[in-house]
Amino acid sequence: MKIIAQTKMLKQLLASLAFLFVLTIILLRANTIFTRSFNHNWYIDQRREQLDNLEPGQIDILYIGGSKVSVGIIPIEIWKNTGLKGINIATNTQPPVATKFLLKKYVLELEPKYVLLELAGIISDASLEKSAAYRYPIAIQLLNDRKTTKMLLDDLAKDYPNDSSLEYRYPLYRDHARWKSLRQRDFVFEKQYNDFLLGFVNEYSIKDKDISLQDKVHYSHYAKDPKSNSYSERHYQELVDFLNDQNIEIILISMPDIRDSTERNSRIKIFAENNCLPYVDFSIDPIFENLGFENKGDFYDTGHLSLTGALKFSNKLSVTLNDLIDAETGVEDPVYVAYYEDFVKYFDQNKEKYTVYYD
């Protein structure tokens, strides 16, 4: 009887373990399925795959920052003008701590010479609780490193110890809370990524209203005592220290913006001076006025460039980079020559549509 009872208990234990194993597999699979649509809209998976296929030294410059960078800087156009091979690793409203860990990852993997850095979040509250739902997930998806993601969230917890990071570690948990608002776009790819874009994602945004340059908030001087956020600035400072240790040349910029960006850019100006870094503010007068934007059509909202605006800006940025960097213009790399030809075709097909999706 004792042997029979033990055998029965063993069978029950094995059945329970098998059930737990199957349940774990189901939850892990569901967790993957519920990785949100941002990965698809912003081509995160495909862009990461392109990054993973690059060899150390293949990239000269990394472009990083928030959504204004991701939709406003066209690396292949800059290559044509400067010879600098680059890729855009900006993500929507990229938090400072994410910028820090993304650059630590890709600088070590790709060994670029330069980093063009937008400090978009320097005065923003970057807590998990107060950030938009898409802010951290898309940056973490591009990072795609479980160990580094844990380091990122642990680092952020130093600043915001009361924030729960569980939902940012497990998409299934996160999306359960928004079940009623899930849409078809949360489960399907919208467009195949094109390698010639090199991280530029200005493809599917709908310009639902005309944005006039007459709405531009003008400023020609910086605030003397702009507001700050010590937590966000800490991450940027640690990033700059890391890049300096790696002998990476840093260029700080602020993207063109119709909205009032005086406070933020004033703080970036102070940060740049404290770190002896070059800083170009493309929103300040008269630099903004010399970018060649049309009164209507080159912005698709008050903070983001349309396809035509991005091309104009990338050409102007090329001039700035040529002034700051001694690069060899017009190097005939067959891959990049083909990329550029593909981009010209793409631009000609889409320049009148202004169809770049922004949610």
C-alpha positions as CSV (number, residue, x, y, z in Angstrom):
1,M,0.0,0.0,0.0
2,K,2.8,2.4,0.9
3,I,4.5,1.8,-2.5
4,I,1.2,2.4,-4.3
5,A,0.6,5.6,-2.4
6,Q,4.1,6.8,-3.2
7,T,3.6,6.0,-6.8
8,K,0.3,7.8,-6.9
9,M,2.0,10.9,-5.3
10,L,4.8,10.7,-7.8
11,K,2.4,10.7,-10.7
12,Q,0.5,13.6,-9.2
13,L,3.8,15.5,-8.8
14,L,4.9,14.8,-12.3
15,A,1.5,15.8,-13.6
16,S,1.7,19.1,-11.7
17,L,5.2,19.8,-13.0
18,A,4.1,19.0,-16.5
19,F,1.1,21.4,-16.1
20,L,3.4,24.1,-14.7
21,F,5.8,23.6,-17.6
22,V,3.1,23.9,-20.2
23,L,1.6,26.9,-18.5
24,T,5.0,28.6,-18.4
25,I,5.5,28.0,-22.1
26,I,2.0,29.4,-22.8
27,L,2.7,32.5,-20.7
28,L,6.1,33.1,-22.3
29,R,4.5,32.8,-25.8
30,A,1.7,35.1,-24.8
31,N,4.3,37.5,-23.4
32,T,6.0,37.5,-26.9
33,I,2.7,38.0,-28.7
34,F,1.8,40.9,-26.5
35,T,5.0,42.8,-27.3
36,R,3.3,45.9,-28.4
37,S,2.7,47.3,-31.8
38,F,5.3,50.0,-31.3
39,N,7.9,47.4,-32.3
40,H,6.1,47.1,-35.7
41,N,5.2,50.8,-36.3
42,W,8.8,51.9,-35.5
43,Y,10.4,48.9,-37.2
44,I,12.2,48.1,-33.9
45,D,12.7,44.4,-34.6
46,Q,13.9,45.0,-38.2
47,R,16.2,47.9,-37.2
48,R,17.7,45.8,-34.5
49,E,18.4,43.0,-36.9
50,Q,20.2,45.4,-39.2
51,L,22.2,46.6,-36.3
52,D,23.1,43.1,-35.3
53,N,24.4,42.4,-38.8
54,L,26.9,45.2,-38.7
55,E,30.5,44.6,-37.9
56,P,32.7,46.8,-35.6
57,G,34.0,49.8,-37.4
58,Q,31.4,49.7,-40.2
59,I,29.5,52.7,-38.8
60,D,31.1,56.1,-38.4
61,I,28.4,57.8,-36.5
62,L,25.3,57.0,-34.4
63,Y,22.3,59.3,-34.3
64,I,20.3,59.1,-31.1
65,G,17.5,61.0,-29.3
66,G,13.8,61.1,-29.3
67,S,11.1,61.0,-32.0
68,K,12.3,64.2,-33.6
69,V,15.6,62.6,-34.4
70,S,14.0,59.3,-35.6
71,V,11.8,61.1,-38.1
72,G,14.1,64.0,-38.9
73,I,17.5,62.6,-39.6
74,I,18.1,60.6,-42.8
75,P,21.5,58.8,-42.5
76,I,21.8,57.9,-46.2
77,E,21.4,61.5,-47.2
78,I,24.1,62.6,-44.8
79,W,26.4,59.9,-46.1
80,K,25.9,61.2,-49.6
81,N,26.9,64.7,-48.5
82,T,29.7,63.8,-46.0
83,G,30.8,60.2,-46.5
84,L,29.8,59.5,-42.9
85,K,28.2,56.0,-42.6
86,G,25.6,56.2,-39.8
87,I,22.5,54.6,-38.4
88,N,19.6,56.2,-36.5
89,I,18.8,54.5,-33.2
90,A,16.4,57.1,-31.8
91,T,13.1,56.1,-30.4
92,N,9.9,57.9,-29.5
93,T,10.4,60.1,-26.5
94,Q,13.5,58.2,-25.6
95,P,14.1,58.4,-21.8
96,P,17.6,59.5,-20.7
97,V,18.4,56.2,-19.0
98,A,17.4,54.4,-22.2
99,T,19.7,56.6,-24.3
100,K,22.5,55.8,-21.9
101,F,22.1,52.0,-22.1
102,L,21.4,51.9,-25.8
103,L,24.6,53.8,-26.5
104,K,26.6,51.7,-24.1
105,K,25.5,48.7,-26.0
106,Y,25.9,49.9,-29.6
107,V,29.1,51.9,-29.0
108,L,30.8,48.8,-27.7
109,E,29.4,46.6,-30.5
110,L,29.8,48.9,-33.4
111,E,32.8,51.1,-32.4
112,P,31.7,54.3,-34.1
113,K,33.9,57.4,-34.1
114,Y,31.1,59.9,-33.4
115,V,27.8,60.2,-31.7
116,L,25.2,62.9,-32.6
117,L,23.2,63.2,-29.4
118,E,19.9,65.0,-28.7
119,L,19.2,65.5,-25.0
120,A,15.5,65.7,-25.5
121,G,14.6,64.5,-22.0
122,I,17.1,66.7,-20.0
123,I,14.3,68.5,-18.1
124,S,11.6,65.9,-18.2
125,D,10.3,63.6,-15.5
126,A,11.4,60.1,-16.7
127,S,9.5,58.0,-14.1
128,L,7.8,54.9,-15.2
129,E,4.6,55.9,-13.7
130,K,4.4,59.3,-15.4
131,S,5.8,58.4,-18.8
132,A,3.6,57.6,-21.8
133,A,2.9,53.9,-22.2
134,Y,5.1,53.5,-25.3
135,R,8.1,55.4,-24.0
136,Y,10.1,52.6,-22.3
137,P,8.9,49.5,-24.1
138,I,10.1,50.6,-27.6
139,A,13.5,51.6,-26.3
140,I,13.8,48.3,-24.3
141,Q,12.8,46.4,-27.4
142,L,15.6,48.0,-29.4
143,L,18.0,47.2,-26.6
144,N,16.8,43.6,-26.7
145,D,19.1,42.5,-23.9
146,R,17.5,41.0,-20.8
147,K,20.5,41.5,-18.6
148,T,21.0,45.1,-19.7
149,T,17.3,45.8,-19.4
150,K,17.4,44.7,-15.8
151,M,20.4,47.0,-15.3
152,L,18.4,49.8,-16.9
153,L,15.3,49.3,-14.7
154,D,17.5,48.8,-11.5
155,D,19.3,52.1,-12.3
156,L,16.0,53.9,-12.9
157,A,14.8,52.6,-9.5
158,K,17.5,54.7,-7.8
159,D,15.7,57.8,-9.0
160,Y,12.1,56.5,-8.7
161,P,12.1,53.7,-6.0
162,N,8.3,53.7,-5.7
163,D,7.7,53.0,-9.4
164,S,6.7,49.4,-10.3
165,S,8.8,48.1,-13.2
166,L,6.9,44.7,-13.5
167,E,4.8,45.8,-16.4
168,Y,7.9,47.0,-18.3
169,R,9.6,43.6,-17.8
170,Y,6.6,41.6,-19.0
171,P,4.4,42.8,-21.9
172,L,1.6,40.4,-21.0
173,Y,1.2,42.0,-17.6
174,R,1.4,45.5,-19.2
175,D,-1.2,44.9,-21.9
176,H,-3.6,43.1,-19.6
177,A,-4.3,46.5,-18.0
178,R,-5.2,48.0,-21.4
179,W,-7.2,45.0,-22.8
180,K,-10.2,47.1,-23.9
181,S,-8.0,49.5,-25.8
182,L,-6.1,46.9,-27.8
183,R,-6.3,47.4,-31.6
184,Q,-5.5,45.3,-34.7
185,R,-2.3,47.3,-35.0
186,D,-1.1,45.7,-31.7
187,F,-0.8,42.4,-33.4
188,V,0.2,42.9,-37.0
189,F,3.2,44.3,-38.9
190,E,2.3,47.4,-40.9
191,K,5.2,47.8,-43.2
192,Q,8.4,45.9,-44.0
193,Y,11.5,47.8,-42.9
194,N,13.9,49.0,-45.6
195,D,17.6,48.7,-44.9
196,F,18.4,51.8,-47.0
197,L,16.5,53.9,-44.4
198,L,19.2,53.1,-41.9
199,G,16.9,53.6,-38.9
200,F,15.0,56.6,-40.4
201,V,11.4,55.8,-39.7
202,N,9.6,58.8,-41.3
203,E,7.3,56.7,-43.5
204,Y,3.8,56.4,-42.2
205,S,2.6,59.5,-40.5
206,I,-0.6,61.2,-41.5
207,K,-0.4,65.0,-41.8
208,D,-3.9,65.6,-40.7
209,K,-3.7,69.4,-40.7
210,D,-1.4,72.1,-42.1
211,I,1.3,73.2,-39.7
212,S,2.4,76.8,-40.4
213,L,5.8,78.3,-39.6
214,Q,4.0,81.4,-38.5
215,D,3.2,79.5,-35.3
216,K,6.9,79.2,-34.5
217,V,7.8,80.3,-31.0
218,H,10.8,82.5,-31.6
219,Y,13.7,83.0,-29.3
220,S,17.2,84.4,-29.8
221,H,18.6,84.2,-26.3
222,Y,18.8,81.4,-23.7
223,A,17.2,81.5,-20.2
224,K,19.7,82.2,-17.5
225,D,18.2,79.9,-14.9
226,P,16.2,77.2,-16.8
227,K,14.5,74.4,-15.0
228,S,16.3,71.1,-14.6
229,N,15.7,67.5,-13.6
230,S,18.7,66.1,-11.7
231,Y,17.7,62.5,-12.3
232,S,17.6,62.9,-16.1
233,E,20.7,65.0,-16.2
234,R,22.6,62.3,-14.1
235,H,22.0,59.7,-16.9
236,Y,23.2,62.1,-19.6
237,Q,26.3,63.0,-17.6
238,E,27.1,59.3,-17.0
239,L,26.6,58.7,-20.7
240,V,29.0,61.6,-21.7
241,D,31.6,60.3,-19.2
242,F,31.3,56.8,-20.8
243,L,31.7,58.2,-24.3
244,N,34.7,60.2,-23.3
245,D,36.3,57.1,-21.8
246,Q,35.7,55.4,-25.2
247,N,37.3,58.3,-27.1
248,I,34.0,59.0,-28.9
249,E,33.6,62.5,-30.3
250,I,30.2,63.9,-29.2
251,I,28.1,66.4,-31.0
252,L,25.0,67.8,-29.2
253,I,22.0,69.1,-31.2
254,S,18.5,70.3,-30.7
255,M,16.1,69.5,-33.6
256,P,14.0,72.1,-35.3
257,D,10.8,72.7,-33.3
258,I,7.9,75.0,-33.8
259,R,6.9,74.8,-30.1
260,D,8.5,76.6,-27.3
261,S,11.8,74.8,-26.5
262,T,13.6,77.7,-24.8
263,E,13.8,76.1,-21.3
264,R,15.0,72.7,-22.5
265,N,17.5,74.1,-25.0
266,S,18.8,76.5,-22.4
267,R,19.5,73.6,-20.1
268,I,21.3,71.7,-22.9
269,K,23.4,74.8,-23.6
270,I,24.6,74.8,-20.0
271,F,25.2,71.1,-20.1
272,A,27.2,71.4,-23.3
273,E,29.3,74.3,-21.8
274,N,30.0,72.4,-18.6
275,N,31.2,69.4,-20.6
276,C,33.1,71.4,-23.3
277,L,30.9,69.9,-26.1
278,P,29.8,71.4,-29.4
279,Y,26.1,72.2,-29.4
280,V,24.0,73.3,-32.3
281,D,20.4,74.5,-31.6
282,F,18.4,74.2,-34.8
283,S,15.4,75.8,-33.2
284,I,17.0,79.1,-32.2
285,D,16.7,82.2,-34.4
286,P,18.3,82.8,-36.9
287,I,19.5,79.2,-37.4
288,F,15.9,77.9,-37.8
289,E,15.1,80.6,-40.3
290,N,18.0,79.5,-42.5
291,L,17.0,75.9,-42.7
292,G,14.9,76.5,-45.9
293,F,11.6,75.1,-44.6
294,E,8.4,76.0,-46.5
295,N,5.6,77.8,-44.6
296,K,3.5,74.7,-44.9
297,G,4.4,71.1,-45.5
298,D,7.8,70.5,-44.0
299,F,6.4,69.7,-40.5
300,Y,3.6,67.2,-39.9
301,D,3.0,68.5,-36.4
302,T,4.5,71.3,-34.4
303,G,7.5,69.2,-33.3
304,H,8.2,66.7,-36.1
305,L,9.5,67.0,-39.6
306,S,7.7,65.5,-42.6
307,L,9.5,63.6,-45.3
308,T,10.4,66.7,-47.2
309,G,11.4,68.6,-44.1
310,A,13.6,65.7,-43.0
311,L,15.5,65.8,-46.3
312,K,16.0,69.5,-46.1
313,F,17.2,69.3,-42.5
314,S,19.5,66.3,-43.2
315,N,21.2,68.4,-45.9
316,K,21.7,71.3,-43.6
317,L,22.9,69.0,-40.8
318,S,25.4,67.6,-43.3
319,V,27.0,71.1,-43.6
320,T,27.3,71.3,-39.9
321,L,28.9,67.9,-39.7
322,N,31.3,68.8,-42.5
323,D,32.3,71.8,-40.4
324,L,32.9,69.8,-37.3
325,I,34.2,66.5,-38.7
326,D,36.9,65.9,-41.2
327,A,35.2,63.1,-43.2
328,E,35.9,61.9,-46.7
329,T,33.0,62.9,-48.8
330,G,31.7,60.7,-51.6
331,V,33.4,57.4,-50.8
332,E,31.9,55.0,-53.3
333,D,30.9,52.1,-51.1
334,P,28.7,49.8,-53.3
335,V,26.3,49.0,-50.5
336,Y,25.7,52.7,-49.7
337,V,25.5,53.7,-53.4
338,A,22.7,51.1,-53.8
339,Y,21.1,52.4,-50.6
340,Y,21.1,55.9,-51.9
341,E,19.6,54.9,-55.2
342,D,16.8,53.1,-53.4
343,F,16.2,56.1,-51.1
344,V,15.9,58.5,-54.1
345,K,13.3,56.3,-55.6
346,Y,11.5,56.1,-52.3
347,F,11.6,59.8,-51.8
348,D,10.3,60.5,-55.3
349,Q,7.4,58.1,-54.7
350,N,6.4,59.6,-51.4
351,K,7.4,63.3,-51.4
352,E,3.9,64.5,-52.3
353,K,2.0,62.2,-50.0
354,Y,3.2,63.3,-46.6
355,T,2.1,59.9,-45.3
356,V,4.2,59.4,-42.2
357,Y,2.3,57.8,-39.3
358,Y,2.6,59.3,-35.9
359,D,0.5,58.2,-32.9
